[in-house]
């Protein structure tokens, strides 16, 4: 069997391997977005748990942001107009959850 890049990354983060059980790995960077995070935030809220390592968590709004944006010529600022009400609500909830946690 060849040793792939994915195998190397997996093994570098392996905490425990036991026969017949899923591997336990350490995730050193957590990326999240506004589409599936509401369920995760609700799970944390229901369990009374915080985000374990917020300094290693990056939140990005990428699914509900329109591709047509306006900005300054040097790219220093971008104005995004989200016109869809459900997209706007999802982005607002994402921001509230990120602020809370």
N, C-alpha and C positions, 0 to 999 in steps of 0.2 A: 504494500500500500504506500502510495506517495504521501509525503507530508506537505499539505497545502498551507498557504498563508493563513487561512481560517483556522486550521489545526494549531498553528503556532500561536495565534492570538488567543484561541480558546485555552490552550495549555498554560499560557502566561497568566491567565486570570483564574485558573482552576483552584478552588478552595478544597473541594472534597470529591472523590470518585469512589463509589461503592457499587459492586456488582448488583444488577437488577434495579438500581435506583437512578434517577436523573442526576447528572452532575450538578454540583453547586459551584457557581462561578461568581467572582466579584466584578461588578460593573463599576468602572471608574469614571464614566461620563454618562449622564442621562440626558437624552434629547427628547423633548416633547413638543407637541403642537396642539392646536385648539380642537381638533376633530375627535380624538379619542380620550383626551385628558379629563373630561368631566366625570367619566366613570372611575378613573383612578383617584381623582380628588375626593369623590364621594366615598370611595372605599377607605381612604385615609380618615376622612371626617367620621364615618361610621365606627371605625376602629379606635378613634381618639388618638391617632398617630400623626406625628409631623413628617415632613419630608426629611429623610435621614441625613442627607448631605446636600443641602441647597446650594452650597458653593460649587458643587460639581453638576448642577442641573442647569440646562440651557433651554429656555422656552422661546419658541419662535412661532409667529403667526404666519402660516404659509398656505393653508388650504382655502381660506375664505377671503384672501386678499386678491383684488383684481390685478390682472397682468398689465393693464393700461394705467400708468401712474404719471404724475407730473412732478417736476422737481427743478431745482436750480441747475444752470448749465454746468457747474463744477461738481454736481452730484452731492453737495453738502446737506441737502434736505430733500425729503420726498413727501409729497402729499398724496394720501390714499383716500379715495372716496368710495366707501363700501355702501352701495345703494340697496342691496338685498337685505330686507329686514331680518331674516333668520340668520344670515351671515353676520350682520352687525351684532345681533344678540349673542351669538356664539363667541365672537371676539370679546364682547364685554364680559361675558361669564368667565372666559379664559383669563382676562386681566384681573378680575376680582379674585379668582382662585389663586392665581400666582401671588397676588398681594397678600392674601390670607396665609398662604403657606410659605 
